[in-house]
Amino acid sequence: MAEPIDPWPGEFRTVGGRRMHVRAGGPRNRPRIVYLHGLNGSSADWTDLMGALAGEYRGEAPDLPGFGKSPPPEDGDYGLDAGVAAAADLIASGERPVHLVGNSLGGSIAVRLAAERPELVRTLTLISPALPDLRPRLVPYQMAGALVPVLGPAVYARIARRPAEVRVQDTLDATYYDPASAPAQRVLEALEAEREREGHPHAVGSVLESLRGIVAEYLRRGPRSLWRQAARVGQPVLLVYAAADRFIDPRMARRAARTFRRNRMVLLPRTGHVAMKERPELVARELRRFLAGDGARPEAGARRRPGRGNANPTP
């Protein structure tokens, strides 16, 4: 990996009546990409991917309400629809439709937005998207345990009071295939962000309520269930899954490739949940190829496995 760049400059914008912190980079006259982070993430998650594409695209990465530097929503609503509304308002405030990229929870938001507001989305890229999967997996079930009344939030709050250094290392261990590969600069930036977040009274609540919202979506039935909405997405879709993902079962890549009508699927070996942070150059290469050519083609279900590695989509 090249020497890490500094985080992109951010500014506060008022969109749809809400104040959001947004990082942006790249020429203003280039096609626009909007990046949506995952649960307990921030706009800084996209620093390296935005950097790799900055010569060709204008990137914008918001801190979703209650995360990063963005204040919490005034109504306390952290449900998926609230995230969709925030992202839609940001997109509508500039040139559109956009190339929309989402990771994890941001991927869930992106799917619903593409299905319900297709005029805002030109292409869709999903990196380890949090789409409903009720099969037991240790890490997701541990997270869901934080929602057990009384006991769960108390335990999570106690975990959140551990030293910032411990929390950062735990996050790296959970989201990277090789935590030692994280550049020292990125670790220090994450540590600074954790210490800043300690002073936010909404820090614990934003995670728990967002988690509650995604669990509700996993259990949703009917026409607004995420898989049924995925089947209605008409835009070209790039699916990026990771073979060593501890949150999203890589076997879900097969279902996603069957569900999205116009898709290209990439399975990354030796990669964890945040591929855009752990392997930004590889993700940028696939995204660049998709946006330049495959994103405009009508074929469905094309698949790639870049590089050498385990061809079996299980860790």
C-alpha positions in Angstrom: 0.0 0.0 0.0 1.2 3.5 -0.8 2.0 6.0 1.9 -1.3 7.0 3.5 -2.7 10.4 2.5 -4.3 12.8 5.0 -8.0 12.6 5.6 -10.0 14.7 3.1 -11.1 18.1 4.4 -14.6 18.3 5.8 -17.3 20.9 6.2 -20.7 21.1 7.8 -23.7 21.4 5.5 -27.3 21.8 6.2 -29.3 19.5 4.0 -33.0 18.6 4.5 -33.0 20.6 7.7 -30.2 18.5 9.3 -26.6 19.5 9.9 -24.1 17.0 8.5 -20.4 16.8 8.3 -19.2 15.9 4.8 -15.7 15.2 3.5 -15.1 15.8 -0.2 -12.2 15.4 -2.7 -11.5 15.4 -6.4 -12.3 17.9 -9.2 -15.8 19.5 -8.9 -16.4 19.0 -12.7 -16.0 15.2 -12.5 -18.7 12.6 -12.0 -19.9 12.4 -8.4 -19.5 9.4 -6.1 -21.3 9.4 -2.7 -19.9 7.0 -0.1 -21.9 5.8 2.9 -20.1 4.3 5.9 -21.2 1.4 8.1 -22.3 1.1 11.8 -20.1 3.1 14.1 -18.0 4.2 11.1 -17.4 7.6 9.7 -16.6 9.5 6.5 -12.9 8.9 7.3 -13.4 5.2 6.3 -13.3 6.3 2.7 -10.1 8.3 2.8 -7.9 5.9 0.7 -10.6 4.8 -1.8 -11.5 8.4 -2.4 -7.9 9.2 -2.9 -7.3 6.4 -5.4 -10.2 7.7 -7.5 -9.8 11.4 -6.9 -8.3 12.1 -10.3 -11.4 10.8 -12.1 -14.3 11.3 -9.7 -15.6 13.9 -7.2 -16.0 12.0 -4.0 -18.3 13.0 -1.1 -18.5 11.0 2.2 -20.9 12.2 4.9 -20.8 11.3 8.5 -24.3 9.9 8.9 -26.4 11.6 11.7 -24.9 10.7 15.1 -21.6 9.4 13.8 -18.3 11.0 13.2 -18.6 14.7 13.5 -22.3 14.9 12.6 -24.7 15.8 15.4 -27.4 13.3 16.4 -30.8 13.5 14.7 -33.1 15.9 16.6 -35.9 13.3 16.8 -33.5 10.5 17.9 -34.5 8.3 14.9 -31.6 6.1 13.8 -33.8 3.7 11.7 -32.8 2.7 8.2 -35.4 5.1 6.7 -33.8 8.0 8.6 -30.5 7.1 7.1 -32.0 6.8 3.6 -33.6 10.3 4.0 -30.3 11.9 5.1 -28.4 10.3 2.2 -31.1 11.2 -0.3 -31.1 14.9 0.9 -27.3 15.1 0.5 -27.5 13.6 -3.0 -30.3 15.9 -4.0 -28.3 18.9 -2.9 -25.9 18.5 -5.8 -25.4 17.0 -9.2 -27.3 13.8 -9.7 -27.8 10.9 -10.3 -24.6 9.8 -8.5 -22.5 6.7 -8.3 -23.5 5.4 -4.8 -21.1 3.3 -2.7 -22.1 1.8 0.7 -20.4 -0.5 3.2 -22.2 -2.7 5.7 -25.1 -0.6 7.1 -24.3 2.0 4.5 -24.9 -0.8 1.9 -28.4 -1.4 3.4 -29.2 2.3 3.1 -27.9 2.4 -0.4 -30.1 -0.6 -1.5 -33.3 1.0 -0.2 -32.3 4.4 -1.6 -31.6 2.9 -5.1 -34.9 1.0 -5.0 -37.1 3.8 -3.8 -35.3 6.9 -5.3 -33.9 5.5 -8.5 -33.7 9.0 -10.0 -30.9 9.8 -7.6 -28.7 6.7 -8.3 -26.7 6.0 -11.5 -24.8 2.9 -10.3 -24.7 1.1 -7.0 -21.6 -0.4 -5.4 -22.1 -2.6 -2.3 -19.1 -3.5 -0.1 -20.0 -6.3 2.4 -23.6 -5.0 2.5 -25.7 -5.8 5.6 -28.6 -7.6 3.9 -30.8 -9.9 6.0 -29.2 -13.2 7.0 -30.5 -14.9 10.0 -28.1 -17.9 10.1 -26.1 -17.9 13.3 -22.7 -16.2 13.2 -20.7 -15.3 16.3 -19.9 -11.6 15.9 -23.4 -10.4 14.6 -25.1 -12.3 17.4 -22.8 -10.8 20.0 -23.7 -7.4 18.7 -27.4 -8.2 18.8 -27.0 -9.2 22.4 -26.4 -5.5 23.2 -30.1 -5.0 22.5 -31.3 -7.3 25.4 -33.3 -5.0 27.6 -31.5 -3.4 30.6 -28.5 -5.8 30.7 -27.5 -5.5 27.0 -27.1 -1.7 26.9 -25.4 -1.7 30.3 -22.8 -4.2 29.2 -22.3 -2.3 25.9 -21.8 1.0 27.8 -19.2 -0.7 30.0 -17.4 -2.0 27.0 -17.5 1.5 25.5 -15.8 2.9 28.6 -12.7 0.8 28.0 -9.5 2.7 27.0 -9.7 4.0 23.4 -6.6 2.0 22.5 -8.4 -1.2 23.4 -11.5 -0.2 21.4 -9.5 0.6 18.3 -7.6 -2.6 18.5 -10.8 -4.6 19.0 -12.3 -2.9 15.9 -9.2 -3.7 13.8 -9.3 -7.4 15.0 -13.0 -7.7 14.0 -13.0 -5.9 10.7 -9.6 -6.7 9.1 -8.2 -10.0 7.9 -4.8 -8.8 8.9 -5.0 -6.1 11.6 -1.3 -5.5 11.5 -1.6 -4.2 7.9 -3.4 -1.1 9.1 -0.9 1.8 8.6 0.2 3.5 11.8 -1.2 6.8 10.6 -4.7 5.3 10.2 -4.5 3.7 13.7 -3.6 7.1 15.2 -6.4 8.7 13.4 -8.8 6.1 14.6 -7.5 6.6 18.2 -8.0 10.4 17.9 -11.6 9.9 16.6 -12.4 7.5 19.5 -11.1 9.9 22.1 -13.2 12.7 20.5 -16.3 10.4 20.5 -15.9 9.8 24.2 -17.1 13.4 24.8 -20.3 12.9 22.8 -23.3 12.0 25.0 -25.0 10.3 22.1 -22.0 8.0 21.4 -23.5 4.8 22.9 -27.1 5.5 21.9 -26.3 6.1 18.3 -24.7 2.7 17.9 -27.4 0.8 19.9 -30.3 2.5 18.1 -28.7 2.0 14.7 -28.2 -1.6 15.6 -31.8 -1.9 16.7 -32.8 -0.4 13.3 -30.9 -2.9 11.2 -32.2 -5.8 13.3 -35.7 -4.6 12.6 -34.8 -4.6 8.9 -33.5 -8.2 9.1 -36.9 -9.2 10.4 -39.0 -7.1 8.1 -41.3 -8.9 5.7 -43.3 -7.6 2.7 -42.5 -5.4 -0.3 -40.1 -3.2 1.7 -37.9 -6.0 2.9 -34.4 -5.4 1.7 -34.0 -8.5 -0.4 -37.3 -7.8 -2.3 -36.1 -4.2 -2.8 -32.7 -5.6 -4.0 -34.6 -7.5 -6.7 -36.2 -4.3 -7.9 -33.0 -2.3 -8.3 -32.6 -1.6 -12.0 -29.2 0.2 -11.9 -25.9 -1.6 -12.5 -24.6 -3.1 -9.3 -21.0 -4.0 -8.2 -21.0 -6.5 -5.4 -17.8 -6.7 -3.3 -17.7 -9.4 -0.7 -14.7 -10.6 1.4 -13.8 -14.2 2.1 -12.6 -13.4 5.7 -15.5 -11.2 6.7 -16.6 -11.9 10.3 -19.8 -9.8 10.1 -21.3 -10.6 6.6 -21.2 -14.2 5.6 -19.4 -14.3 2.2 -21.7 -17.1 1.2 -24.4 -14.4 0.8 -22.5 -13.2 -2.3 -24.2 -16.0 -4.2 -27.7 -14.9 -3.1 -26.8 -11.3 -4.0 -25.6 -12.2 -7.4 -28.8 -14.1 -8.1 -31.0 -11.2 -6.8 -29.7 -8.0 -8.3 -30.7 -8.0 -11.9 -27.6 -6.3 -13.4 -24.6 -7.1 -11.3 -20.9 -7.9 -11.3 -19.7 -9.8 -8.2 -16.2 -9.7 -6.8 -15.0 -12.0 -4.0 -11.8 -10.7 -2.3 -9.5 -13.3 -0.7 -7.6 -12.5 2.5 -9.9 -9.5 3.2 -12.1 -8.5 6.1 -15.3 -6.5 6.5 -13.9 -3.1 5.5 -12.3 -3.9 2.1 -12.1 -0.2 1.2 -9.8 0.4 4.2 -7.8 -2.9 4.1 -7.4 -3.2 0.3 -8.2 0.2 -1.1 -6.1 -0.1 -4.3 -7.8 -3.4 -5.2 -11.3 -2.0 -4.5 -10.5 1.1 -6.5 -9.3 -1.0 -9.5 -12.6 -3.0 -9.5 -14.7 0.1 -9.0 -12.9 2.0 -11.7 -13.4 -0.8 -14.2 -17.0 -1.1 -13.2 -17.8 2.6 -13.6 -15.8 3.0 -16.8 -17.3 0.0 -18.6 -19.2 -2.7 -16.8 -21.5 -0.2 -15.0 -23.0 0.8 -18.3 -23.6 -2.7 -19.6 -26.9 -4.6 -19.3 -25.4 -8.1 -18.6 -26.4 -9.7 -15.3 -24.5 -11.9 -12.9 -20.9 -11.4 -14.2 -18.4 -12.6 -11.6 -14.7 -12.0 -10.8 -12.3 -13.2 -8.2 -9.3 -10.9 -8.4 -5.8 -12.2 -7.7 -4.9 -15.6 -6.4 -6.5 -17.0 -3.3 -9.3 -19.3 -2.1 -11.9 -19.6 -4.7 -14.4 -21.0 -2.2 -16.5 -18.1 -0.8 -16.1 -19.2 2.8 -13.4 -17.9 5.2 
